[in-house]
């Protein structure tokens, strides 16, 4: 039985941290379903790759760290933190030059050793506060 958590760790290192976005096809099905897409994200692998390219352009120094992983059958839950400095537009926000650190959780469902469905939940509100778009509570 394949180690699905290891597949996710390889995806994070190769695709997200090294920026080899075209290699995402090794880890995801072309018709991968994103249960919670980012605003404007298109469908399937192409939509995911477009989002990843946009994130890399906006945060050229982006780096993902795995904080925790759990596997259960065909599913892997990964708790992560990514960080980077906003040098380009992202989600309609012009470059701020600010460094952000964003936590999140992703649940990936595998079919035949590749991700078929994924659901990512990120602290977008916290990210917007760090970018200076909104004031944090209490300010």
C-alpha positions in Angstrom: 0.0 0.0 0.0 1.5 3.4 -1.0 2.4 5.9 1.7 0.0 8.7 0.7 1.4 11.1 3.3 4.9 10.7 1.7 3.3 11.6 -1.7 2.0 14.9 -0.1 5.4 15.6 1.4 7.1 15.1 -2.0 4.5 17.4 -3.6 5.1 20.1 -1.1 8.9 19.9 -1.5 9.0 19.6 -5.3 6.0 21.6 -6.5 5.4 24.2 -3.8 8.9 24.8 -2.3 11.0 24.3 -5.4 8.4 25.9 -7.7 8.3 23.0 -10.2 4.6 23.6 -10.8 4.4 21.6 -14.0 5.4 18.5 -11.9 2.0 18.7 -10.1 0.7 16.3 -12.7 2.7 13.6 -11.0 0.7 14.0 -7.8 -2.8 15.1 -8.9 -5.3 13.8 -11.4 -6.0 16.1 -14.3 -9.6 16.3 -13.2 -8.7 16.8 -9.5 -11.6 18.4 -7.6 -10.9 21.4 -5.3 -13.7 21.4 -2.8 -12.9 24.9 -1.6 -11.3 26.8 -4.5 -9.7 30.2 -4.1 -11.6 33.1 -5.7 -11.2 32.8 -9.5 -9.6 29.3 -9.4 -10.5 27.3 -12.5 -11.3 23.6 -12.4 -8.9 20.7 -12.3 -5.1 20.5 -12.4 -4.8 23.5 -14.7 -6.8 25.6 -12.2 -4.6 24.5 -9.4 -1.4 25.1 -11.3 -2.7 28.7 -12.2 -3.3 29.4 -8.5 0.2 28.1 -7.6 1.8 30.2 -10.3 -0.1 33.2 -9.0 1.1 32.5 -5.5 4.7 32.1 -6.6 4.5 35.3 -8.5 3.0 37.2 -5.6 5.3 35.6 -3.0 8.6 34.7 -4.8 10.2 33.5 -1.5 7.2 31.4 -0.5 8.0 28.4 1.6 5.7 25.7 3.0 6.3 23.8 6.2 4.4 20.7 7.3 3.4 21.0 11.0 1.5 17.8 11.3 0.1 15.0 9.1 -2.5 12.2 9.7 -3.5 9.4 7.3 -6.7 7.4 7.3 -7.2 5.0 4.4 -7.3 7.0 1.2 -7.2 10.4 3.0 -4.3 12.5 4.3 -4.7 15.6 6.5 -1.8 18.0 6.5 -1.6 21.0 8.8 0.8 23.5 7.3 2.2 27.0 7.6 3.4 28.9 4.5 5.3 32.2 4.6 6.6 34.7 2.1 6.9 38.3 1.2 4.3 39.8 -1.0 6.1 41.3 -4.0 3.2 40.9 -6.6 -0.6 41.2 -6.6 -2.5 38.5 -4.8 -6.3 38.1 -4.5 -6.8 41.7 -5.8 -4.3 43.1 -3.3 -1.4 45.1 -4.9 2.1 44.3 -3.7 2.6 45.4 0.0 6.2 44.2 0.6 5.0 42.7 3.8 6.0 39.2 5.1 3.1 36.9 5.9 2.8 33.6 7.7 -0.4 31.7 7.0 -1.6 28.5 8.6 -4.0 26.1 7.1 -5.2 22.5 6.8 -5.6 20.5 3.6 -7.4 17.1 3.3 -6.5 15.1 0.2 -8.3 12.1 -1.0 -6.3 9.6 -3.1 -7.2 7.3 -6.0 -4.4 5.1 -7.3 -1.6 7.0 -5.6 -2.6 10.5 -6.8 -4.9 13.1 -5.4 -8.4 13.0 -6.8 -10.1 15.5 -4.4 -8.6 18.2 -2.1 -10.0 20.6 0.4 -7.8 23.4 1.7 -8.8 25.8 4.5 -6.4 28.7 5.1 -6.4 31.7 7.4 -7.1 34.1 4.7 -8.4 36.7 7.1 -5.2 36.6 9.1 -3.2 36.9 5.8 -5.2 40.0 4.8 -4.5 41.5 8.2 -0.8 40.8 7.9 -0.8 42.4 4.4 -2.4 45.5 5.9 -5.7 45.2 4.0 -7.8 45.0 7.1 -7.1 46.0 10.7 -6.7 43.1 13.2 -9.4 42.9 15.9 -8.8 45.3 18.8 -7.0 47.9 16.7 
